[in-house]
């Protein structure tokens, strides 16, 4: 059995996921649909089950579908197909989900008002997402095409892809016997072809039946056929009864498969298996790790390509340096050789000039030099050739072949070579520096590649929000939860549901301030710092922010002093309360807030509140004050600041933070008055 990395669902995976997710998805409403532009066939359905909360259903056409707990950044403007799909099915609820005939096809039945739709999700080949109307005619499809056995075109009656083989879940022992008896191929290929089980599970069936997968199918005995049938029945029951023991399979710490049950073929190979509480969670974790590994692989390949380019540059630089060093050294040697033989060279030059004055032609001079060399005359032997047109004499001295300009003196010729040597030598330091810089770049790229290859990948999981995040909130310096209403409705809800006997009620002395509660569940008295921070929190989220006030008074009372009953003849507006008895004032509370980045092991969270409280929770934060810049613009600046200053290993956690998560902490038009980056350890999940 070859170990192939799973990149798409098998028929068994689809069957298991449908069985597992059916109770969660039926009756859930489709609140929205997203489609990633950079991954055009990756869809996300935001689902709202009737019992509350939300799910994010991930569908990658041709590959997989499962709920995901990981965070993704969706485009503000959806692609055209996604936008059209929203118009049809947003607001509908899922009334059923089924697998079509043990194939890699999921059917979602939807209802919106009195309209019914059917969504077909194909996970084979290129994949497809097809929406049908009540008459099962095609309303829209991600991919339209005409095929030999069916047409996927608008308004056409939809037909499923032809089913392959018998149904894995319903095949009987006699049906299996008939299939095997007429087969002309081995048992493993017969199972794959005739019951559409896939090679992995075909091998698992053979192993459980203790049969050689390469044995011809028609040679199986009745006892062996019975063993094969029992293995098929065993796997089928595991799936239909949701008797899962889901695992992620690894080899050398690389994920290679995810299965709803433990497979003997992997156990026998001694492969590592990570247990998971559900098959859905296992799939979510597996594909997130797989794709992140792929992304790292792309980066590694990119670095490797860059290293190759740099190594080619390095080769050229090394050749150039050697060339320059050779030229400098060789020219210096030639200059030395000319001085060493200055007497002979000077005599040769004088003789040449003399015979030229006497009317000898160059041809005659060359001939005489040749005759002299043959006779063993030393000066004639030194001269090897002449280049009259260039005025050059080529001589051989100290085992060097040297060009001598016959129009210049011996000293001038030597000086020319020394100058050329000096000029070349001046280029050596810069050539060496360029070479060293290239070497440094190569090492940096290689070390970066090693870091990427060895880096432990931690996908960014979607953060589970706390109940109090529907309100304004912060955690005080003393670790006390402080919550405030966002509007009249939540003001009233806050007091009615969450103001308890031990708590403190606080309010700003300005119109439009939130009802604020200090939750003192474990404390007998409110700490002074918490009280001051809560007062600052209350005044900052009041209308005083939009009015650009510098400071506002606040007061606090006990819960027994707060009432929704107005005195006789008076009227309380929605969310309003009456305060009875003495108020405890806190004077001149400044309007300013800190917004920080609380980085945990698996995610990063935005926190906001009085700066003294935020400084205790955040390594990176900003201070904002009332001003003129819109909340959206300020939020973008804050996120950019966080991304710029956060450590590389945490950048992905910050990227997936929605701007709206920052905007909720900004009371109104503002300015960034201060920024800070501190070094602290990450907080673990509470």
C-alpha positions in Angstrom: 0.0 0.0 0.0 1.4 3.4 -1.0 1.0 6.2 1.4 -0.8 9.0 -0.5 -1.7 12.3 1.1 -5.5 12.8 1.1 -6.5 16.0 -0.7 -10.2 15.3 -1.1 -13.1 13.3 0.5 -13.8 9.7 -0.3 -17.4 8.3 -0.6 -17.0 7.0 2.9 -15.9 10.4 4.3 -19.0 12.0 2.7 -21.2 9.3 4.2 -19.7 9.8 7.7 -19.9 13.6 7.6 -23.5 13.6 6.4 -24.5 11.2 9.3 -22.5 13.3 11.8 -23.7 16.7 10.7 -27.3 16.0 10.0 -28.5 16.7 13.6 -26.6 20.0 13.6 -27.6 21.3 10.2 -31.3 20.4 9.9 -33.4 23.4 10.8 -30.4 25.7 10.7 -30.9 29.0 8.9 -28.5 30.3 6.2 -27.6 33.8 7.4 -25.0 34.5 4.8 -22.7 33.0 2.1 -19.1 33.9 1.4 -16.7 33.0 -1.4 -13.0 33.5 -1.3 -11.9 35.3 -4.4 -8.3 33.9 -4.2 -9.7 30.4 -3.9 -12.7 30.7 -6.3 -14.2 27.3 -5.4 -14.1 27.7 -1.6 -17.5 28.7 -0.1 -18.6 29.4 3.5 -22.2 29.2 4.7 -22.8 31.0 7.9 -25.5 28.9 9.7 -27.7 29.8 12.6 -29.2 26.8 14.4 -32.5 27.2 16.2 -30.9 26.5 19.6 -28.6 29.6 19.2 -25.0 30.2 18.3 -23.7 29.9 14.8 -21.7 27.5 12.5 -19.5 28.1 9.5 -19.9 25.4 6.9 -17.0 25.2 4.5 -17.5 23.7 1.1 -14.5 23.3 -1.3 -15.9 22.1 -4.6 -14.4 18.8 -5.8 -12.7 18.2 -2.4 -14.5 18.6 0.9 -17.2 19.9 3.2 -17.3 20.3 6.9 -17.9 22.8 9.7 -14.8 24.9 10.5 -13.6 26.6 13.6 -10.8 28.5 11.9 -11.0 32.1 10.9 -10.9 33.5 7.3 -10.9 37.0 5.9 -13.8 37.3 3.5 -14.0 39.9 0.7 -16.2 43.0 1.3 -17.7 42.6 -2.2 -18.6 39.0 -3.0 -17.9 37.5 -6.4 -20.9 37.5 -8.8 -21.9 33.9 -8.3 -21.8 34.2 -4.5 -23.9 37.4 -4.7 -26.5 35.7 -6.9 -26.6 32.6 -4.6 -27.3 34.9 -1.6 -30.3 36.4 -3.3 -31.9 32.9 -3.7 -31.0 31.1 -0.4 -30.0 33.7 2.2 -32.6 33.5 5.0 -33.7 29.9 4.0 -33.4 27.0 6.4 -32.1 23.5 5.8 -34.9 20.9 6.0 -32.7 17.9 5.1 -29.2 16.8 4.1 -28.4 13.5 2.4 -25.6 11.8 0.4 -26.7 10.8 -3.1 -26.4 7.0 -3.6 -23.1 6.6 -1.8 -21.4 9.0 -4.2 -19.4 12.2 -3.5 -22.6 14.2 -3.8 -24.4 16.1 -1.0 -28.0 17.2 -1.4 -29.3 20.0 0.8 -33.1 20.6 0.8 -33.9 24.3 1.6 -37.0 26.2 2.4 -37.6 30.0 2.4 -41.1 31.0 3.1 -43.2 28.9 0.7 -40.4 28.3 -1.7 -38.3 25.1 -1.8 -34.9 24.8 -3.2 -32.4 21.9 -3.6 -28.7 22.5 -3.5 -26.4 19.9 -5.1 -22.8 19.9 -4.0 -20.5 17.7 -6.1 -17.1 16.7 -4.6 -15.8 14.7 -7.6 -13.7 15.9 -10.5 -13.7 19.7 -10.7 -16.7 19.8 -8.4 -19.8 21.9 -8.7 -22.5 23.8 -6.8 -25.9 23.6 -8.4 -29.2 25.3 -7.2 -32.5 23.8 -8.3 -36.0 25.2 -8.1 -39.1 23.3 -6.9 -39.4 21.5 -10.3 -35.7 20.5 -10.0 -34.7 22.7 -12.9 -31.3 24.4 -12.7 -31.6 28.0 -11.4 -27.8 28.5 -11.3 -24.6 26.5 -11.3 -21.0 27.3 -10.6 -20.0 25.5 -13.8 -22.3 25.0 -16.8 -21.3 22.3 -19.2 -22.7 19.8 -21.7 -21.7 16.2 -21.2 -22.2 12.8 -22.8 -24.7 11.7 -20.2 -26.2 14.9 -19.0 -26.4 18.7 -19.6 -25.8 21.3 -16.9 -27.4 24.4 -18.5 -29.9 27.0 -17.1 -33.5 26.0 -16.8 -32.7 22.4 -17.8 -34.1 19.5 -15.8 -31.3 18.4 -13.4 -29.9 14.9 -13.7 -27.4 13.3 -11.3 -24.2 11.9 -12.6 -24.7 8.2 -13.4 -24.1 6.0 -10.3 -21.2 3.6 -10.3 -21.7 0.1 -9.2 -23.8 -1.3 -6.3 -24.8 0.6 -3.2 -22.2 -0.1 -0.5 -24.7 0.1 2.3 -27.4 -2.2 0.8 -25.4 -4.8 -1.2 -26.3 -8.3 -0.1 -24.0 -11.4 0.1 -25.7 -12.9 -3.0 -25.2 -9.7 -5.0 -21.6 -9.6 -4.0 -21.1 -13.2 -5.0 -22.6 -12.5 -8.5 -20.3 -9.5 -9.0 -17.2 -11.4 -8.0 -18.0 -14.5 -10.1 -18.1 -12.6 -13.4 -15.2 -10.3 -12.7 -12.0 -10.7 -14.8 -9.8 -8.7 -12.5 -8.4 -9.0 -8.9 -10.6 -8.6 -5.8 -9.3 -5.1 -4.9 -10.1 -3.6 -8.3 -13.4 -5.4 -8.4 -14.4 -3.8 -5.1 -13.3 -0.3 -6.2 -15.2 -0.7 -9.5 -18.3 -2.5 -8.5 -19.2 -1.0 -5.1 -17.4 2.4 -5.6 -15.6 2.0 -2.3 -12.2 3.6 -3.2 -8.8 1.9 -3.1 -8.1 2.7 0.6 -11.2 1.1 1.9 -10.9 -1.7 -0.7 -7.6 -2.6 0.9 -9.1 -2.3 4.4 -11.9 -4.8 3.5 -9.3 -7.3 2.1 -7.2 -7.0 5.2 -10.2 -7.5 7.5 -11.2 -10.5 5.4 -7.6 -11.8 5.4 -7.5 -12.1 1.6 -4.7 -11.1 -0.8 -6.1 -8.0 -2.6 -4.4 -9.2 -5.8 -6.2 -12.5 -5.9 -8.5 -12.9 -8.9 -12.1 -12.1 -7.8 -13.7 -15.1 -9.4 -11.3 -17.5 -7.6 -12.7 -16.6 -4.1 -14.3 -19.4 -2.2 -17.8 -19.1 -0.6 -16.1 -18.7 2.7 -13.8 -15.9 1.5 -16.8 -14.1 -0.2 -18.6 -14.4 3.2 -15.5 -12.8 4.9 -15.5 -10.0 2.4 -19.2 -9.4 2.9 -18.8 -9.3 6.7 -16.0 -6.7 6.4 -18.2 -4.6 4.1 -21.1 -4.9 6.5 -18.9 -4.0 9.5 -17.7 -0.8 7.9 -21.2 0.1 6.7 -22.6 -0.3 10.2 -19.8 1.8 11.7 -20.8 4.7 9.3 -24.6 4.4 9.6 -24.6 4.0 13.4 -22.1 6.8 13.8 -19.8 4.5 15.7 -16.8 6.6 14.9 -13.3 6.7 16.3 -12.0 9.6 14.2 -8.3 10.0 13.7 -5.7 12.1 11.8 -3.0 9.8 10.4 0.6 11.0 10.3 3.9 9.8 9.0 7.1 11.7 10.1 4.8 14.3 11.7 3.3 15.0 8.2 -0.5 14.6 8.0 -1.5 12.1 5.3 -5.1 11.1 6.0 -8.1 11.6 8.2 -10.6 8.8 8.7 -13.9 8.4 10.7 -12.7 5.0 12.0 -9.3 3.5 12.8 -8.1 1.5 9.8 -6.1 -1.7 10.2 -3.9 -0.9 7.2 -2.5 2.1 9.1 -2.3 0.3 12.4 -0.3 -2.5 10.9 2.2 0.0 9.5 2.6 1.5 13.0 1.6 5.0 11.8 0.9 7.7 14.4 -2.8 8.5 14.9 -4.2 11.5 16.6 -7.7 11.0 18.1 -10.4 13.6 17.6 -13.7 14.0 19.4 -15.6 14.0 16.1 -15.0 13.3 12.4 -15.9 16.9 11.6 -13.3 18.3 13.9 -10.7 15.9 12.6 -11.4 17.0 9.0 -11.3 20.7 9.9 -7.9 20.2 11.7 -6.5 17.9 9.0 -7.2 20.2 6.0 -6.1 23.3 7.8 -2.8 21.7 8.7 -2.5 20.2 5.2 -3.1 23.5 3.3 -0.9 25.5 5.7 1.9 23.0 5.0 1.3 23.5 1.3 1.6 27.3 1.7 4.8 26.7 3.6 5.9 24.5 0.7 5.3 27.2 -1.8 7.4 29.6 0.3 10.2 27.1 0.6 10.1 26.6 -3.2 10.1 30.3 -3.7 13.2 30.6 -1.5 14.9 27.7 -3.2 14.4 29.4 -6.6 15.8 32.7 -5.2 18.8 30.8 -3.8 19.5 29.3 -7.2 19.4 32.7 -8.8 21.8 34.1 -6.2 24.1 31.1 -6.6 24.4 31.8 -10.3 25.2 35.4 -9.5 27.8 34.2 -7.0 29.5 32.0 -9.6 29.8 35.0 -11.9 31.1 37.2 -9.1 33.7 34.5 -8.1 34.9 34.3 -11.7 35.1 38.0 -12.0 37.1 38.3 -8.7 39.5 35.7 -9.9 39.8 37.5 -13.2 40.6 40.8 -11.6 43.1 39.3 -9.2 44.8 37.5 -12.1 44.9 40.7 -14.2 46.4 42.7 -11.2 49.0 40.0 -10.4 49.9 39.3 -14.1 50.3 43.0 -15.0 52.5 43.5 -11.9 54.7 40.5 -13.0 54.9 41.9 -16.5 56.0 45.3 -15.2 58.6 43.6 -13.0 59.8 41.5 -16.0 60.2 44.5 -18.2 62.4 46.2 -15.5 64.4 43.0 -15.0 65.2 42.9 -18.8 65.3 46.7 -19.3 68.8 46.5 -20.8 68.0 43.9 -23.4 64.7 45.5 -24.3 66.3 49.0 -24.6 68.9 47.5 -27.0 66.3 45.9 -29.1 64.2 49.1 -29.3 67.3 51.1 -30.3 68.2 48.6 -33.0 64.7 48.6 -34.4 64.6 52.4 -34.6 68.0 52.4 -36.2 67.2 49.9 -39.0 63.9 51.7 -39.6 65.8 55.0 -40.1 68.1 53.2 -42.5 65.1 52.4 -44.7 64.5 48.7 -43.9 60.9 47.6 -44.3 59.1 45.7 -41.5 59.1 42.5 -43.7 62.9 42.8 -43.9 63.2 43.4 -40.1 61.1 40.4 -39.3 63.1 38.3 -41.7 66.4 39.4 -40.1 65.1 38.7 -36.5 64.1 35.2 -37.7 67.6 34.6 -39.1 69.2 35.9 -35.9 67.1 33.7 -33.7 68.1 30.7 -35.9 71.7 31.6 -35.3 71.2 31.8 -31.5 71.5 35.5 -31.1 69.9 36.2 -27.7 68.3 39.5 -28.5 66.7 38.1 -31.6 65.4 35.1 -29.6 63.6 37.4 -27.2 61.4 38.9 -29.9 58.7 36.4 -31.0 56.7 38.5 -33.4 55.9 42.0 -34.6 52.5 43.8 -35.2 53.7 46.7 -37.3 50.2 48.2 -37.8 49.8 48.6 -34.0 53.4 49.4 -33.3 53.7 46.4 -31.0 56.6 44.0 -30.5 55.8 40.7 -28.7 58.6 39.4 -26.5 59.0 36.5 -24.2 60.7 37.3 -20.9 60.7 35.4 -17.5 58.3 32.9 -19.1 55.9 35.7 -19.8 54.6 36.8 -23.3 54.6 40.6 -23.2 53.4 43.3 -25.6 55.9 46.2 -25.9 54.9 49.5 -27.5 57.9 50.3 -29.7 56.9 54.0 -29.8 57.5 54.2 -26.0 60.6 53.7 -23.8 61.1 50.7 -21.6 60.2 52.7 -18.5 57.0 53.9 -20.1 56.0 50.4 -21.1 56.7 49.1 -17.5 54.7 52.0 -16.0 51.7 51.3 -18.3 51.5 47.7 -16.9 52.0 48.8 -13.3 49.1 51.3 -13.7 46.9 48.6 -15.2 47.8 46.4 -12.3 47.0 49.1 -9.8 43.6 49.9 -11.5 42.6 46.2 -11.4 43.7 45.9 -7.8 41.4 48.8 -6.8 38.4 46.8 -8.1 39.2 43.8 -5.8 37.7 45.2 -2.5 34.4 46.1 -4.1 34.3 42.7 -6.0 34.9 40.9 -2.7 32.3 43.0 -0.9 29.7 42.2 -3.6 30.5 38.5 -3.3 30.2 38.6 0.5 26.8 40.3 0.2 25.6 37.6 -2.2 26.9 34.9 0.2 25.1 36.7 3.1 21.8 36.8 1.1 22.1 33.1 0.3 22.7 32.2 3.9 19.7 34.4 4.9 17.5 32.7 2.4 18.7 29.3 3.4 18.2 29.9 7.1 14.7 31.3 6.3 14.0 28.1 4.4 15.1 26.0 7.3 12.9 28.1 9.7 9.9 27.6 7.3 10.6 23.9 7.0 10.9 23.4 10.8 8.2 25.9 11.7 5.3 24.4 13.8 2.1 25.4 12.0 -0.7 26.6 14.3 -3.8 27.4 12.4 -5.8 30.4 13.7 -8.9 29.0 15.3 -12.1 31.1 15.5 -12.5 32.7 18.9 -15.6 31.7 20.9 -17.2 35.0 22.1 -18.3 35.4 25.7 -21.8 36.3 26.7 -20.9 39.8 27.8 -19.5 40.8 24.3 -22.9 41.8 23.1 -22.5 44.8 25.4 -19.7 47.3 25.9 -17.3 45.7 28.3 -13.8 45.6 29.7 -11.9 43.8 32.5 -10.6 46.2 35.1 -7.1 46.3 36.5 -8.4 44.3 39.5 -9.7 41.6 37.1 -13.4 42.7 37.5 -15.8 42.5 34.6 -17.5 45.8 33.8 -20.3 45.9 31.2 -22.4 48.7 29.7 -25.3 49.0 27.3 -25.0 49.9 23.7 -28.4 51.5 23.3 -31.8 51.9 25.0 -32.7 48.2 24.4 -29.5 46.7 25.8 -29.5 49.3 28.6 -32.8 47.9 29.8 -31.8 44.3 29.2 -28.5 44.8 31.1 -30.2 46.0 34.2 -33.1 43.5 34.2 -30.9 40.4 33.4 -27.5 41.1 34.9 -27.7 43.6 37.8 -27.4 41.5 40.9 -27.5 42.4 44.6 -23.7 42.5 45.1 -23.1 44.6 41.9 -22.5 48.3 41.5 -24.6 50.4 39.1 -22.8 53.4 37.5 -23.8 56.2 35.2 -22.3 59.3 33.6 -23.9 62.7 34.4 -24.5 63.3 30.7 -27.3 62.4 28.3 -26.9 59.3 26.2 -24.6 57.4 28.6 -24.7 53.6 29.0 -26.1 51.9 32.1 -22.9 50.4 33.5 -22.6 47.5 35.9 -19.5 46.4 37.9 -19.9 42.7 38.4 -18.8 42.0 42.0 -19.6 38.3 42.2 -16.5 37.3 44.2 -15.8 40.6 46.0 -17.4 42.2 49.0 -16.4 45.8 48.1 -15.5 47.5 44.9 -11.8 48.3 44.5 -11.1 52.0 44.1 -9.2 51.6 40.8 -12.0 49.5 39.3 -14.5 52.2 40.4 -12.5 54.9 38.7 -12.0 52.9 35.6 -15.7 52.0 35.3 -16.6 55.7 35.7 -14.1 56.6 32.9 -15.6 53.8 30.8 -19.2 55.1 31.3 -18.4 58.7 30.4 -16.3 57.7 27.3 -19.2 55.7 25.8 -21.6 58.6 26.4 -22.6 61.3 23.9 -19.9 63.4 25.5 -17.5 61.7 23.1 -19.2 63.0 20.0 -19.4 66.4 21.6 -15.6 66.2 22.2 -15.9 66.9 25.9 -12.6 66.6 27.9 -14.1 65.3 31.1 -17.5 64.4 32.6 -18.7 63.5 36.1 -20.2 60.1 37.0 -21.9 58.5 39.9 -22.5 55.1 41.4 -25.2 53.5 43.5 -26.2 50.1 44.8 -28.7 47.9 42.9 -31.4 48.5 45.5 -31.4 52.2 44.5 -32.2 51.4 40.8 -35.8 51.1 39.6 -37.8 51.0 36.4 -40.8 52.5 38.2 -41.2 56.3 37.7 -42.8 58.5 40.4 -46.5 59.1 39.9 -47.2 61.4 37.0 -43.7 60.9 35.5 -42.7 58.9 32.4 -39.6 56.8 31.9 -38.3 56.4 28.3 -37.3 53.0 27.0 -34.2 51.8 28.9 -34.5 54.6 31.5 -34.2 54.0 35.2 -35.0 56.0 38.4 -32.3 56.4 41.0 -33.4 56.7 44.6 -31.3 57.8 47.5 -27.9 59.3 47.7 -25.5 59.2 44.7 -21.7 58.7 45.1 -20.0 61.1 42.6 -16.7 60.7 40.8 -15.7 64.1 39.4 -13.9 65.0 36.2 -13.6 61.6 34.6 -11.5 62.0 31.3 -12.9 60.8 28.0 -10.2 58.5 26.6 -9.9 54.8 26.0 -7.2 52.3 25.3 -7.6 49.7 22.6 -5.2 46.8 22.8 -4.2 43.4 21.3 -4.5 40.5 23.7 -2.5 37.7 22.0 -3.3 34.1 23.1 -1.8 30.8 22.0 -4.5 30.1 19.4 -5.9 33.6 18.5 -5.6 37.3 19.1 -8.4 39.4 20.6 -9.2 43.1 20.7 -9.7 44.6 24.1 -10.8 48.1 25.0 -11.3 50.2 28.1 -9.5 52.6 30.3 -5.8 52.7 29.5 -4.7 51.5 33.0 -6.8 48.3 32.5 -5.7 47.7 28.9 -2.0 48.1 29.8 -2.4 45.0 32.1 -3.8 42.9 29.3 -2.1 44.0 26.2 1.5 44.0 24.9 0.5 46.4 22.1 -2.1 49.1 22.5 -3.2 52.6 21.4 -4.8 55.5 23.3 -7.7 57.2 21.5 -9.4 60.5 22.4 -12.4 62.4 20.9 -11.6 64.1 17.6 -12.7 64.1 13.9 -11.5 60.9 12.2 -14.3 58.4 11.4 -14.4 55.2 13.4 -13.7 53.0 10.3 -10.5 55.0 9.5 -9.3 54.8 13.0 -10.0 51.1 13.2 -7.9 50.5 10.0 -5.0 52.6 11.5 -5.1 50.6 14.7 -5.1 47.2 12.9 -2.2 48.4 10.6 -0.3 49.4 13.8 -0.9 46.0 15.4 0.1 44.2 12.2 3.3 46.2 11.9 4.4 45.7 15.5 3.2 42.1 16.3 5.7 39.3 16.1 5.8 37.4 12.8 4.4 34.2 14.3 1.3 36.1 15.4 0.6 38.1 12.2 -2.0 35.5 10.9 -3.9 35.8 14.2 -4.2 39.6 13.6 -5.0 39.4 9.9 -8.2 37.5 10.5 -9.5 40.1 13.0 -12.5 41.8 11.5 -12.4 45.6 11.5 -15.8 45.6 13.1 -14.3 44.0 16.2 -12.2 47.1 16.6 -14.9 49.5 15.7 -17.2 48.3 18.5 -14.6 49.7 21.0 -14.5 53.1 19.4 -17.2 55.5 20.8 -17.2 57.9 17.9 -14.9 60.1 15.8 -11.5 60.0 17.3 -7.7 60.4 17.1 -4.9 58.2 18.1 -3.1 60.0 20.9 -0.5 57.4 21.9 0.8 54.0 20.8 2.9 51.5 22.7 4.5 48.1 22.2 5.6 46.1 25.3 7.2 42.8 25.6 5.1 40.3 27.6 4.4 36.6 27.5 1.3 35.5 25.7 -1.7 34.7 27.8 -3.0 31.2 27.7 -6.7 30.5 27.1 -8.9 31.0 30.1 
